[in-house]
C-alpha cells in the first residue's frame, strides 16, 4: 500500500486531537473550527489508508496506527517549528536569566529553552530552578529577567494571561490512608499548604505533618517510599504514583494558576521575544496531556 505525503496542517490537527482529548478542544488550540479539524483528521486517515482514532460515545482512543503516527508526527512538527522559528527569528545578542518552579523544569520544557539558544546562538541563557516565592523575590530584586511562577493570592492585580494546572493527592500503593493521615508538605509560604488543610478539614479528616521539604524531588522520593500523602501539581506526578480522588475519601483540590512574570515592561528584545514565545507555550499547557505535564498517554479520555 502506498501512503501519500504528509501535510503539516493535517498532522497538526491529528496531534492536537491526540493531546487535547477531543476535536472541540483541538479546534480551540489551533484556532480552527470543529468541522475543519474533523475534516482534516478524515483526510489524514484517507491518506494513511488506516483508522487513526477509534471513537465511541464517551472515549476516543488511538489505534495501533495512530500511536505509530503520533510518535513520528510530534517529531515532524517539532522540526518544522524549529525551522520556522530559525527563519523568522530576529538577531538577538546578550544574556537572559529565567526562573522556573522545580516541577515545571521538565525535560520537554527545558528542551524549549535549549532550542531557543540554538535558534539564537549569540544569547546566553541562565536558568534558576526554585519555588515560586523565591522567584517572585528575585524578580522584585531584578535578579532574573523572566519567571514562570504561581500566581499569588496576595497580588493586587492578576496577570492578563494565566494557565491553570490541576493539583492532585499523590501516594504510593502501600501508603496508609487511615486518620491521622501522614502528610508530605512544602514549607511556608507554599500555597499548597492551606489548600490541603482546608480540603481535609472540610472532609472531616485528621492529619499530621510527617515530612516538610523545600524540594519537589525529595517530596517525590518520599511519596514513592510510602512515607505519606503529598499534594502535587500535574507536572510533578511520576509513573507509579496513585492519585486519590473523592471515591477514596479525598476531596477535589482547587487548581493552581501559573503566569509569566517580568520585573518591568521595559525589557530587552531577548526577554520580549522569549515572553511572547512562552505565553503561547503556556496556553497549550491547558491540554490534559500537554508536553509540560509530562508523558503523553496513548489513550484519549473525553470528559
FILUM-165452 format. One record per residue: x, y, z of N, C-alpha, C in turn. Coordinates in steps of 0.1 Angstrom, whole numbers, plus 5000, padded with zeros to 4 digits. Layout:
N
n_x_n_y_n_z_ca_x_ca_y_ca_z_c_x_c_y_c_z
X_Y_Z_X_Y_Z_X_Y_Z .
...
END
This chain:
303
n_x_n_y_n_z_ca_x_ca_y_ca_z_c_x_c_y_c_z
5009_4988_5000_5000_5000_5000_5009_5012_5000 .
5006_5022_4991_5013_5034_4991_5006_5045_4999 .
5013_5052_5007_5008_5062_5016_5012_5076_5010 .
5002_5085_5009_5005_5098_5004_5014_5106_5013 .
5019_5117_5007_5028_5126_5015_5020_5133_5026 .
5027_5135_5037_5020_5141_5049_5020_5156_5047 .
5008_5162_5051_5006_5176_5051_5007_5181_5065 .
5015_5192_5067_5017_5198_5081_5004_5201_5088 .
4995_5207_5081_4982_5211_5087_4974_5199_5092 .
4975_5188_5084_4968_5176_5088_4974_5170_5100 .
4988_5170_5100_4995_5164_5112_4992_5173_5124 .
4991_5186_5123_4988_5195_5134_4974_5191_5140 .
4965_5189_5131_4951_5186_5136_4951_5172_5143 .
4958_5162_5138_4959_5149_5144_4965_5150_5158 .
4977_5157_5159_4984_5158_5172_4976_5166_5182 .
4969_5176_5177_4961_5185_5186_4949_5176_5192 .
4943_5168_5184_4932_5159_5189_4938_5149_5199 .
4950_5143_5196_4956_5133_5204_4959_5139_5218 .
4964_5152_5218_4969_5158_5230_4958_5165_5238 .
4947_5170_5231_4937_5177_5237_4926_5168_5242 .
4924_5157_5236_4914_5147_5241_4901_5147_5233 .
4898_5158_5225_4887_5157_5216_4888_5168_5206 .
4879_5168_5196_4880_5176_5184_4878_5191_5188 .
4868_5193_5197_4865_5207_5200_4876_5214_5207 .
4883_5208_5216_4895_5214_5223_4906_5216_5213 .
4908_5206_5204_4918_5207_5194_4916_5219_5185 .
4903_5222_5181_4900_5233_5173_4903_5246_5180 .
4900_5247_5193_4903_5259_5201_4918_5261_5201 .
4926_5250_5203_4940_5251_5204_4946_5256_5191 .
4941_5252_5180_4946_5255_5166_4939_5268_5160 .
4929_5273_5167_4921_5284_5162_4915_5280_5149 .
4909_5268_5149_4902_5263_5137_4888_5258_5142 .
4879_5257_5133_4866_5253_5137_4866_5238_5139 .
4856_5233_5147_4855_5218_5149_4853_5211_5136 .
4844_5215_5127_4842_5208_5115_4855_5208_5106 .
4863_5218_5107_4876_5219_5100_4885_5208_5105 .
4887_5207_5118_4896_5197_5124_4891_5183_5120 .
4878_5181_5121_4872_5168_5118_4875_5164_5104 .
4874_5174_5095_4876_5171_5081_4891_5168_5078 .
4900_5176_5085_4914_5173_5083_4918_5160_5089 .
4912_5156_5100_4915_5143_5105_4911_5132_5096 .
4899_5133_5090_4894_5124_5080_4903_5123_5068 .
4908_5135_5063_4917_5135_5051_4930_5128_5054 .
4935_5130_5067_4947_5123_5070_4945_5108_5071 .
4934_5103_5076_4931_5089_5077_4930_5083_5063 .
4924_5091_5054_4923_5086_5040_4936_5085_5033 .
4945_5095_5037_4959_5095_5031_4967_5083_5036 .
4965_5080_5049_4973_5069_5055_4966_5056_5051 .
4953_5056_5049_4947_5043_5045_4943_5035_5057 .
4944_5040_5069_4940_5033_5081_4934_5043_5091 .
4925_5037_5099_4919_5045_5110_4930_5049_5120 .
4930_5061_5125_4940_5066_5134_4934_5067_5148 .
4921_5069_5149_4914_5071_5162_4901_5063_5162 .
4899_5055_5172_4886_5048_5174_4877_5057_5183 .
4865_5059_5179_4856_5068_5186_4843_5060_5190 .
4839_5063_5202_4825_5059_5206_4819_5071_5214 .
4808_5068_5221_4800_5079_5227_4808_5087_5237 .
4818_5080_5244_4824_5087_5256_4839_5087_5254 .
4845_5079_5246_4860_5079_5246_4865_5080_5231 .
4878_5084_5230_4885_5084_5218_4898_5078_5221 .
4902_5067_5213_4914_5060_5216_4923_5059_5203 .
4936_5062_5204_4944_5060_5193_4945_5045_5189 .
4944_5042_5176_4946_5029_5171_4961_5026_5171 .
4965_5013_5168_4979_5010_5167_4986_5019_5157 .
4979_5021_5145_4985_5030_5135_4986_5044_5140 .
4976_5049_5148_4976_5062_5154_4987_5064_5163 .
4991_5054_5171_5002_5055_5181_5015_5056_5173 .
5016_5049_5162_5029_5050_5154_5030_5063_5148 .
5019_5068_5142_5020_5081_5135_5022_5092_5146 .
5016_5091_5157_5017_5102_5168_5032_5104_5171 .
5039_5093_5173_5054_5094_5176_5061_5101_5165 .
5059_5098_5153_5066_5105_5142_5061_5119_5140 .
5047_5121_5141_5042_5134_5138_5047_5145_5148 .
5048_5141_5161_5054_5151_5170_5068_5155_5167 .
5076_5146_5162_5089_5149_5158_5089_5158_5145 .
5081_5155_5136_5080_5162_5123_5075_5177_5126 .
5065_5178_5135_5061_5192_5139_5071_5199_5147 .
5078_5192_5155_5089_5199_5163_5100_5205_5154 .
5104_5196_5144_5114_5201_5134_5109_5212_5125 .
5096_5211_5122_5090_5222_5113_5090_5235_5121 .
5086_5234_5134_5085_5246_5142_5099_5253_5144 .
5109_5244_5146_5122_5249_5148_5127_5256_5136 .
5125_5250_5124_5129_5256_5112_5122_5270_5110 .
5109_5270_5112_5101_5282_5111_5106_5293_5120 .
5109_5290_5132_5114_5300_5142_5128_5305_5138 .
5136_5296_5133_5150_5300_5129_5150_5310_5118 .
5141_5307_5108_5140_5316_5097_5133_5329_5100 .
5124_5329_5110_5117_5341_5114_5123_5349_5125 .
5133_5343_5132_5138_5349_5144_5146_5361_5142 .
5145_5371_5150_5153_5383_5149_5167_5380_5154 .
5177_5388_5151_5190_5387_5156_5191_5391_5171 .
5193_5382_5180_5194_5386_5194_5208_5383_5200 .
5212_5392_5208_5225_5391_5215_5224_5395_5229 .
5230_5387_5238_5230_5391_5252_5227_5380_5261 .
5224_5383_5274_5221_5372_5284_5207_5374_5289 .
5200_5363_5292_5187_5363_5298_5187_5353_5309 .
5182_5357_5320_5181_5349_5332_5166_5345_5335 .
5163_5332_5334_5149_5327_5336_5148_5319_5348 .
5137_5320_5355_5134_5312_5367_5122_5303_5364 .
5123_5291_5369_5112_5281_5368_5109_5274_5381 .
5097_5270_5384_5094_5262_5395_5100_5248_5393 .
5103_5241_5403_5111_5229_5402_5103_5218_5394 .
5089_5217_5397_5082_5207_5390_5079_5210_5375 .
5081_5223_5372_5079_5227_5358_5092_5226_5350 .
5103_5223_5356_5116_5221_5349_5117_5207_5343 .
5107_5204_5335_5107_5191_5329_5116_5190_5317 .
5119_5178_5312_5128_5176_5301_5123_5184_5289 .
5109_5183_5287_5104_5189_5275_5104_5204_5276 .
5102_5210_5288_5102_5224_5289_5116_5229_5288 .
5126_5222_5294_5140_5226_5293_5144_5225_5278 .
5139_5216_5271_5143_5215_5257_5138_5227_5249 .
5127_5233_5253_5123_5245_5247_5133_5256_5248 .
5139_5257_5260_5149_5268_5262_5162_5264_5255 .
5165_5251_5254_5177_5247_5247_5176_5250_5232 .
5164_5248_5227_5161_5251_5213_5162_5266_5211 .
5158_5274_5221_5158_5289_5220_5172_5293_5218 .
5182_5288_5225_5196_5292_5224_5202_5287_5211 .
5197_5275_5206_5202_5270_5193_5197_5280_5182 .
5185_5285_5183_5180_5294_5173_5187_5307_5174 .
5191_5311_5186_5198_5324_5189_5212_5321_5195 .
5222_5317_5187_5235_5313_5192_5242_5324_5199 .
5238_5337_5198_5246_5347_5205_5239_5351_5218 .
5229_5343_5222_5222_5345_5235_5227_5336_5246 .
5231_5341_5257_5235_5332_5268_5222_5331_5277 .
5219_5318_5281_5207_5316_5289_5212_5311_5303 .
5206_5317_5313_5209_5313_5327_5195_5308_5333 .
5195_5296_5339_5182_5291_5344_5184_5289_5359 .
5174_5294_5366_5173_5292_5381_5160_5284_5384 .
5162_5273_5391_5150_5265_5395_5148_5267_5410 .
5136_5272_5413_5133_5275_5427_5118_5275_5429 .
5114_5276_5442_5100_5277_5445_5095_5291_5440 .
5082_5292_5438_5076_5304_5433_5078_5317_5441 .
5078_5315_5455_5080_5326_5464_5094_5332_5462 .
5104_5323_5460_5118_5327_5458_5119_5334_5444 .
5112_5329_5434_5113_5335_5421_5106_5349_5421 .
5095_5351_5428_5089_5364_5429_5099_5374_5436 .
5106_5369_5447_5115_5378_5454_5127_5382_5444 .
5132_5372_5437_5143_5375_5427_5138_5385_5417 .
5126_5384_5412_5121_5394_5402_5120_5407_5409 .
5116_5408_5421_5115_5421_5428_5128_5428_5429 .
5139_5419_5431_5152_5425_5432_5159_5426_5419 .
5152_5423_5408_5158_5424_5394_5170_5414_5392 .
5169_5403_5399_5180_5393_5398_5177_5383_5386 .
5165_5383_5382_5161_5375_5370_5153_5383_5361 .
5153_5380_5348_5146_5387_5338_5132_5383_5335 .
5129_5370_5338_5116_5364_5335_5115_5351_5343 .
5102_5349_5348_5099_5337_5355_5086_5331_5352 .
5085_5318_5352_5072_5311_5352_5069_5308_5367 .
5059_5313_5372_5057_5312_5387_5042_5311_5390 .
5039_5306_5402_5025_5305_5407_5019_5319_5409 .
5007_5321_5405_5000_5334_5408_4997_5334_5423 .
5001_5345_5430_4999_5346_5444_4985_5352_5447 .
4978_5347_5457_4965_5353_5461_4967_5367_5466 .
4979_5371_5470_4981_5384_5476_4984_5395_5465 .
4985_5391_5453_4988_5400_5442_4976_5410_5440 .
4979_5423_5439_4969_5433_5437_4962_5432_5424 .
4969_5428_5413_4963_5426_5400_4969_5414_5394 .
4960_5405_5390_4964_5392_5384_4969_5394_5370 .
4979_5387_5365_4984_5388_5352_4973_5386_5341 .
4974_5392_5330_4964_5391_5320_4963_5377_5314 .
4974_5370_5313_4974_5357_5307_4979_5347_5318 .
4970_5338_5322_4974_5327_5331_4970_5314_5326 .
4975_5303_5332_4971_5290_5328_4969_5282_5341 .
4959_5274_5341_4956_5266_5353_4963_5252_5352 .
4967_5247_5364_4973_5234_5365_4966_5227_5377 .
4961_5215_5374_4954_5208_5385_4963_5203_5396 .
4958_5202_5408_4965_5196_5419_4959_5183_5423 .
4968_5174_5427_4963_5160_5430_4969_5155_5443 .
4961_5146_5450_4966_5138_5461_4974_5127_5456 .
4987_5126_5459_4996_5116_5453_5001_5107_5464 .
5001_5094_5462_5006_5084_5472_5012_5073_5465 .
5019_5064_5472_5023_5051_5466_5012_5041_5470 .
5013_5029_5464_5002_5019_5467_5002_5014_5481 .
5014_5015_5488_5014_5009_5502_5014_5020_5512 .
5009_5032_5509_5008_5042_5519_4995_5041_5527 .
4996_5043_5540_4984_5042_5548_4974_5054_5546 .
4961_5051_5545_4951_5061_5542_4941_5063_5554 .
4945_5058_5566_4937_5060_5577_4941_5072_5585 .
4931_5078_5592_4934_5090_5600_4942_5086_5613 .
4951_5095_5617_4956_5107_5611_4964_5104_5599 .
4962_5112_5588_4970_5110_5576_4984_5116_5576 .
4994_5108_5572_5007_5114_5572_5009_5122_5559 .
5012_5135_5561_5014_5144_5550_5028_5148_5547 .
5031_5149_5534_5044_5154_5530_5041_5168_5524 .
5047_5178_5530_5043_5192_5527_5055_5201_5524 .
5053_5212_5517_5063_5222_5514_5061_5233_5525 .
5072_5239_5529_5071_5249_5540_5064_5262_5535 .
5061_5270_5545_5055_5283_5542_5066_5291_5534 .
5061_5299_5524_5048_5303_5521_5041_5295_5510 .
5044_5282_5509_5038_5274_5498_5022_5275_5499 .
5016_5279_5488_5001_5280_5488_4994_5266_5489 .
5001_5256_5486_4995_5242_5486_4991_5239_5500 .
4998_5244_5510_4996_5240_5524_4981_5243_5528 .
4977_5256_5526_4964_5260_5530_4953_5253_5522 .
4956_5250_5510_4947_5242_5502_4944_5228_5508 .
4955_5222_5512_4955_5209_5518_4947_5209_5531 .
4951_5218_5540_4945_5219_5553_4929_5222_5552 .
4926_5231_5543_4912_5235_5541_4904_5223_5535 .
4909_5216_5525_4902_5205_5519_4900_5193_5529 .
4911_5190_5537_4910_5179_5546_4900_5182_5558 .
4901_5195_5562_4892_5199_5573_4877_5198_5569 .
4875_5203_5556_4861_5202_5551_4856_5188_5550 .
4865_5179_5547_4861_5165_5546_4861_5157_5560 .
4864_5165_5570_4864_5159_5584_4876_5149_5586 .
4887_5151_5579_4898_5142_5580_4908_5148_5590 .
4916_5139_5597_4927_5143_5606_4940_5140_5599 .
4950_5148_5603_4963_5146_5597_4974_5151_5606 .
4986_5147_5602_4998_5153_5608_5009_5155_5598 .
5018_5164_5600_5029_5167_5591_5041_5158_5594 .
5042_5148_5585_5053_5138_5587_5066_5143_5581 .
5066_5149_5569_5078_5154_5562_5076_5168_5557 .
5085_5177_5559_5085_5190_5553_5097_5192_5545 .
5096_5196_5533_5108_5197_5524_5106_5209_5514 .
5117_5215_5511_5117_5226_5500_5118_5220_5486 .
5121_5207_5485_5125_5201_5473_5113_5192_5467 .
5109_5195_5455_5099_5186_5448_5105_5172_5446 .
5117_5171_5443_5123_5158_5441_5123_5150_5454 .
5126_5157_5465_5126_5150_5478_5112_5145_5481 .
5102_5154_5478_5088_5150_5481_5084_5138_5472 .
5089_5138_5460_5086_5127_5451_5092_5114_5456 .
5104_5114_5461_5110_5102_5467_5102_5098_5479 .
5098_5107_5488_5090_5104_5500_5077_5097_5496 .
5070_5102_5486_5058_5096_5481_5061_5082_5477 .
5071_5080_5468_5074_5067_5463_5077_5057_5473 .
5083_5062_5484_5087_5053_5495_5076_5049_5504 .
5064_5055_5502_5052_5052_5510_5052_5060_5523 .
5060_5071_5524_5061_5078_5537_5049_5087_5540 .
5041_5090_5529_5029_5099_5532_5022_5103_5519 .
5013_5112_5521_5005_5118_5510_5009_5132_5507 .
5010_5135_5494_5015_5148_5490_5006_5154_5480 .
5004_5167_5481_4996_5175_5472_5006_5180_5461 .
5004_5175_5449_5014_5178_5438_5006_5182_5425 .
5012_5192_5418_5006_5196_5405_5008_5185_5395 .
5001_5186_5384_5001_5175_5374_5015_5173_5369 .
5023_5183_5367_5036_5182_5361_5046_5175_5370 .
5042_5173_5383_5051_5166_5393_5048_5152_5395 .
5037_5147_5389_5033_5133_5391_5042_5124_5383 .
5047_5113_5390_5056_5103_5383_5049_5090_5381 .
5054_5082_5372_5049_5069_5369_5049_5061_5382 .
5038_5054_5385_5038_5046_5397_5030_5053_5408 .
5028_5066_5407_5021_5073_5418_5006_5069_5416 .
4999_5068_5428_4985_5066_5428_4978_5080_5431 .
4969_5084_5423_4962_5096_5425_4948_5093_5432 .
4947_5099_5444_4935_5097_5452_4924_5107_5448 .
4912_5102_5447_4900_5110_5443_4889_5109_5454 .
4878_5116_5450_4867_5117_5460_4862_5103_5464 .
4863_5093_5455_4858_5080_5459_4867_5073_5469 .
4879_5078_5470_4888_5073_5481_4887_5081_5494 .
4878_5091_5494_4876_5099_5506_4885_5112_5506 .
4890_5116_5494_4898_5128_5494_4891_5138_5485 .
4888_5150_5490_4881_5160_5482_4889_5166_5471 .
4882_5170_5461_4890_5176_5449_4897_5189_5454 .
4909_5191_5449_4916_5203_5452_4915_5214_5441 .
4915_5226_5445_4914_5237_5435_4927_5237_5426 .
4925_5242_5414_4936_5243_5405_4945_5255_5409 .
4958_5254_5406_4967_5265_5407_4967_5273_5394 .
4972_5285_5395_4974_5293_5383_4989_5297_5381 .
4994_5296_5369_5007_5299_5366_5007_5311_5356 .
5018_5319_5356_5019_5330_5347_5033_5333_5345 .
5036_5341_5334_5049_5346_5331_5051_5360_5337 .
5061_5362_5345_5064_5375_5351_5077_5380_5346 .
5077_5393_5345_5090_5401_5342_5090_5413_5352 .
5102_5417_5356_5103_5428_5366_5096_5441_5361 .
5096_5444_5348_5090_5456_5343_5087_5455_5329 .
5080_5465_5323_5076_5464_5309_5088_5468_5300 .
5098_5474_5306_5110_5479_5298_5120_5468_5298 .
5118_5458_5289_5127_5447_5288_5136_5447_5276 .
5146_5439_5275_5154_5438_5263_5146_5430_5252 .
5150_5431_5240_5144_5424_5229_5144_5409_5232 .
5154_5404_5239_5155_5389_5242_5143_5385_5251 .
5141_5393_5261_5130_5390_5271_5117_5391_5264 .
5115_5401_5256_5102_5403_5249_5099_5392_5240 .
5109_5387_5233_5107_5376_5223_5104_5363_5231 .
5112_5361_5241_5110_5348_5249_5097_5348_5256 .
5093_5360_5261_5080_5360_5268_5068_5357_5259 .
5069_5363_5247_5058_5360_5237_5058_5345_5233 .
5070_5339_5231_5071_5325_5228_5065_5316_5239 .
5069_5320_5251_5064_5311_5263_5050_5313_5266 .
5044_5325_5263_5030_5326_5265_5022_5317_5257 .
5026_5315_5244_5019_5306_5236_5021_5292_5241 .
5032_5289_5246_5035_5275_5251_5027_5273_5264 .
5025_5282_5273_5017_5281_5285_5003_5278_5281 .
4998_5285_5272_4984_5284_5268_4981_5269_5263 .
4991_5264_5256_4989_5250_5251_4989_5240_5263 .
4994_5244_5274_4995_5235_5286_4982_5232_5292 .
4971_5239_5288_4958_5236_5294_4953_5222_5289 .
4959_5216_5279_4955_5203_5274_4958_5193_5286 .
4949_5183_5288_4951_5174_5299_4965_5166_5298 .
4969_5163_5286_4982_5156_5285_4992_5164_5277 .
4994_5176_5281_5003_5185_5274_5017_5182_5276 .
5026_5187_5267_5040_5184_5269_5046_5189_5282 .
5040_5199_5288_5045_5204_5301_5041_5195_5312 .
5030_5188_5310_5025_5179_5321_5032_5166_5322 .
5041_5163_5313_5048_5150_5313_5045_5142_5301 .
5044_5128_5303_5043_5119_5292_5029_5120_5286 .
5028_5118_5273_5015_5117_5267_5010_5102_5268 .
4998_5101_5272_4992_5087_5273_4986_5083_5260 .
4987_5070_5256_4982_5066_5243_4967_5066_5243 .
4960_5066_5254_4945_5066_5254_4940_5080_5256 .
4929_5083_5249_4923_5096_5250_4910_5094_5257 .
4908_5103_5268_4896_5102_5275_4888_5115_5274 .
4876_5114_5269_4867_5125_5268_4860_5127_5281 .
4861_5139_5287_4855_5142_5300_4844_5152_5298 .
END
